[in-house]
Amino acid sequence: MTSRIVVLDGATHGLVDRLRAVRAAGDIPLVDDVRRPEAERAAVRALVRDARPPADAAWATLTSGSSGMPRIVLRTAASWAQSFPAVSALLYDDAVPDAERLVALPAPPSSSLTLFSLAHALGGGPRPLFPGQDGDGFAEATSFHGTPQALRALLDGGGLPRVRTALVGGSHLDRDLRADAESRGIRVIAYYGAAELSFVAVDDGSGLRPFPGVDLDVRDGELWVRSPYAALGYLGAGGPLRTDGDWATVGDLAELDPSTGVDTGTRTLRLRGRADGAIITASATVIPEEVEAELRRLPAVADAVVFGLPAGNVGSLVAAMVEPAPGSPAITAGALRGSTASRLGPAHRPRIWFTGELPRNASGKPARAEIVRRALAGEVTRVAG
């Protein structure tokens, strides 16, 4: 019998049981993201309605990376299940009884990050807790799986009193957040991954190294992964996933530090951003993530997104939208230019600055396409001075 994709609403009450029922029937669950515009949700429903998924597909997740219409990623049951033992070992040691294994999941279940943990729960992993569940929030949670932004908010609000391990992905984890969590007795494991690749590399504070079972290779500056956790591909129109035999890439740029090991299994990985997001300005190529990393080091900046604005013959002007750090004084363009003069080369310094709270997608990543749209439409504050 041909499997069908079953779209579930994002209500967390009874969601684990509904996922279990869909999987038991041999069908493929896809959790809807009710926060997306109706036009995007309608496009997803239309794609699912006409779907002919591969026979071995077991899970479907929504992803748009950092921009664009949502894509549907299909994967086998094994592509997640094979990583469950390694993830369990990261979250808990053997001395923790099953009854005390409860994981806080602040991101919506439509995100692949949370859906992975729900699949893990069906496979014997920690019991999931959602925001506000049973009126207790995350008071009983002993581990956390979510984005840096969610971890920051919960730490500031005292919402993780029993958590001892935080598995953090989805976007950049800054050193101050790691230090704050660790000062509270929380072991922080950051990771790099993608909806198409699942876990790729983990960082316990000493640098990103391959996730168990994953091989890494950097070809002409582009990261390639050989992994049993990779997805089957997309339903409908494709995305950044490309394959070469057993190897796959989503186009992320990276370097392997030769000083930290003799082979790729022990070297630390440094990510440089997505190749297709590069900004061409005059005669220079600017990788937004590299500029963002420097901006986040500024005391007045909580987070930042760098993008190109069309500028005729020079290609694009480098622009940045910065989210002010709580309690910081008003940001001026002059102060930002002065702070970045010694950190960035001339071509990499943003020429246009915007400020405000960054819009984010379901997984907590900054929504780059929406930020650019707002900037072009004049809907965000341009920094003066």
Salt bridges, closest charged atoms under 4 A:
ASP9 OD1 - ARG18 NH1 3.31
ASP17 OD1 - ARG20 NH1 2.88
ASP27 OD2 - ARG4 NE 3.37
ASP32 OD2 - ARG41 NH2 2.54
ASP33 OD1 - ARG35 NE 3.65
ASP33 OD2 - ARG36 NE 3.64
GLU38 OE1 - ARG41 NH1 3.80
GLU38 OE2 - ARG45 NH2 2.45
GLU40 OE1 - ARG36 NH1 3.20
GLU140 OE1 - ARG162 NH1 3.11
ASP156 OD1 - ARG152 NH2 3.07
ASP180 OD2 - ARG152 NH2 2.21
ASP180 OD1 - ARG184 NE 2.96
GLU182 OE2 - ARG178 NH1 3.65
ASP203 OD2 - ARG178 NH2 3.74
ASP215 OD2 - ARG226 NH2 3.12
ASP217 OD2 - ARG219 NE 3.10
GLU222 OE2 - ARG242 NH2 2.45
ASP244 OD2 - ARG219 NH1 3.01
ASP252 OD1 - ARG274 NE 2.68
GLU255 OE1 - ARG270 NH2 3.03
GLU289 OE2 - ARG368 NH2 3.72
GLU290 OE2 - ARG272 NE 2.58
GLU292 OE1 - ARG296 NH2 3.65
GLU292 OE2 - ARG368 NH1 2.77
GLU294 OE2 - ARG297 NE 3.72
GLU294 OE1 - ARG343 NH1 3.59
ASP303 OD1 - ARG296 NE 2.84
ASP303 OD2 - ARG360 NH2 2.96
GLU323 OE2 - ARG360 NH2 3.85
GLU370 OE2 - ARG373 NH2 2.86
GLU370 OE2 - ARG374 NE 2.69
GLU379 OE1 - ARG373 NH2 2.88
